[in-house]
């Protein structure tokens, strides 16, 4: 398997020099898996802390500031607490599915990280259908939520899970179609290819009006995909308590919790990749320093993540019928028209290129 | 149940959910028995009694001074107004004329209590429809009022500041200045409430046309306070039966005609403005004078029946005392606004979604210890 990772070049060479090729390949894969797990854990913990700080900032509070400098170790401490907690569950739960559900959610989130182009070459799995791969994975993640709600034998969890199913089936259309609009512009669903195209200007500039519409639809649908406010009906705490994860405790709960944040990161990362030039610097100002790509990528991603947190701490929640109305009556027709508009713009060569 | 499913696999079935007694939306230990079909509510049945403390029975045991302490624990967000209801009833029975100073201070504290209560309601209202940030904004301003209470009364929540015949002690020297500061502060903060929540399109969609209550039904169910006024039922006790210093001030009754959750929301926001106006009219010239008229150490009411009603933040609170001429009431009945308003819940939510139930219940502004006395 081709693992085109520039930063692991020396490692790659060294491993293949001292080991037989098969063993070296396996070793390299294991090491990469560990690296991605580390990214996953650090990103998850950092985003939880960031959310709490952002929430505190919006809510006239200080946020966590006791554990570690500026509260930096707070989420670490929380994670330790969750690891040490007892795993309780309902007696009449469907034990197999109940235990399986968190892994569905967490594994799909982890797999989606693999195709994110963090920087030039810093991409574990540059699959030629990258965009579709991400959409497919997000669909599988929902199965975990549905299973969690269904198997825990709790009516509130059940309602939450059913809402989740309805919501995700609807909003996946919008995520898919808005990304499809952009693929019309790039001509390839491969994420590295999409970044390559953007060397002539970020896609949101290249595609101007339809790209802007697609970005807005993507942000709305993406927020809904991650089940965050104003679309957090799945775990609407004033209505359903904790929704689908009501009956989960300890580390199993933490998996759902982490997966939510990683999914948010992935939605933001895909937005950055498809609309904002991934690791490319604005106007190519740091093109001569390639390792700054990671910095630009993370900076842009965090800006989008901040936007999603801003949504969450400002807006009230939609009702379930309003949620469906928004998607099927407004976003979907708009999206379809937008695809036609984008096709026309690409056909008539009206894109803005630098 | 399984056989029923096997017979007709696509039949939808009503099911039963216990909402409460521990549930974030019931704001206390209220238990709602919901019959639901999918997301649609078929029946709501409130189940009370989880925080029943037999306050009315305890009142029969206590002297009139002691009863004041119990009324704090009814609707703890309108503690001062509850105290005042009993004090007014006792004063009317004894035909005591309390000094003007007492009346003005009571009214100012009433309105501060009302604003504090509505601040808290606004915070949890936003939280119930999913906007968590409102909670902290509401509490920020409520804290300032609680600080004023603490300085003058010594307590932040259960104030016990009224006694039959006047006030327990005089106001703190800082009182006037702090109230003025608060009024100036809150006038800049109330528009912020509107910017954050009232104008939000999602919030309006969530509350307009939700939990609609007609004027006729409001009267029939005995709705009072903002719930009644949201349906266009002019039921403000402060207007129709002014007590304390309310005859000295000019203010408008907050009335809306739509009768839905948003109308009740607007009534409360408008009431906060009106309360500010009442405080402003009174705070500049609090008359000098005594803060109490002397009463006997053991108050004995004349034989008879006495009724006094006041407008708490939730609606009409009635105190009905039957006295046999002893130091204890023979019977003390409280007409609490929360119980009547709760009785509406099934009527206004049947046929709507779970989310609507929560939004409608938030605008009823239930305080459970007020319902379960």
HADDOCK unambig.tbl for C-alpha pairs under 7 A between the chains (distance, minus, plus):
assign (segid A and resid 59 and name CA) (segid B and resid 133 and name CA) 5.49 0.50 0.50
assign (segid A and resid 59 and name CA) (segid B and resid 136 and name CA) 5.78 0.50 0.50
assign (segid A and resid 60 and name CA) (segid B and resid 136 and name CA) 6.99 0.50 0.50
assign (segid A and resid 155 and name CA) (segid B and resid 17 and name CA) 6.95 0.50 0.50
assign (segid A and resid 237 and name CA) (segid B and resid 24 and name CA) 6.92 0.50 0.50
assign (segid A and resid 238 and name CA) (segid B and resid 24 and name CA) 5.24 0.50 0.50
assign (segid A and resid 238 and name CA) (segid B and resid 25 and name CA) 4.86 0.50 0.50
assign (segid A and resid 238 and name CA) (segid B and resid 128 and name CA) 5.26 0.50 0.50
assign (segid A and resid 239 and name CA) (segid B and resid 25 and name CA) 6.41 0.50 0.50
assign (segid A and resid 239 and name CA) (segid B and resid 354 and name CA) 6.88 0.50 0.50
assign (segid A and resid 239 and name CA) (segid B and resid 355 and name CA) 6.40 0.50 0.50
assign (segid A and resid 239 and name CA) (segid B and resid 358 and name CA) 6.54 0.50 0.50
assign (segid A and resid 241 and name CA) (segid B and resid 23 and name CA) 6.62 0.50 0.50
assign (segid A and resid 241 and name CA) (segid B and resid 24 and name CA) 6.57 0.50 0.50
assign (segid A and resid 313 and name CA) (segid B and resid 131 and name CA) 6.55 0.50 0.50
assign (segid A and resid 313 and name CA) (segid B and resid 132 and name CA) 6.33 0.50 0.50
assign (segid A and resid 313 and name CA) (segid B and resid 133 and name CA) 5.86 0.50 0.50
assign (segid A and resid 314 and name CA) (segid B and resid 131 and name CA) 6.07 0.50 0.50
assign (segid A and resid 314 and name CA) (segid B and resid 133 and name CA) 6.54 0.50 0.50
assign (segid A and resid 315 and name CA) (segid B and resid 131 and name CA) 5.36 0.50 0.50
assign (segid A and resid 316 and name CA) (segid B and resid 126 and name CA) 7.00 0.50 0.50
assign (segid A and resid 316 and name CA) (segid B and resid 129 and name CA) 5.48 0.50 0.50
assign (segid A and resid 316 and name CA) (segid B and resid 130 and name CA) 4.35 0.50 0.50
assign (segid A and resid 316 and name CA) (segid B and resid 131 and name CA) 4.08 0.50 0.50
assign (segid A and resid 316 and name CA) (segid B and resid 202 and name CA) 6.29 0.50 0.50
assign (segid A and resid 316 and name CA) (segid B and resid 203 and name CA) 6.00 0.50 0.50
assign (segid A and resid 317 and name CA) (segid B and resid 129 and name CA) 5.72 0.50 0.50
assign (segid A and resid 317 and name CA) (segid B and resid 130 and name CA) 4.62 0.50 0.50
assign (segid A and resid 317 and name CA) (segid B and resid 131 and name CA) 6.79 0.50 0.50
assign (segid A and resid 318 and name CA) (segid B and resid 202 and name CA) 6.34 0.50 0.50
assign (segid A and resid 318 and name CA) (segid B and resid 206 and name CA) 6.90 0.50 0.50
assign (segid A and resid 319 and name CA) (segid B and resid 206 and name CA) 6.82 0.50 0.50
assign (segid A and resid 319 and name CA) (segid B and resid 355 and name CA) 5.94 0.50 0.50
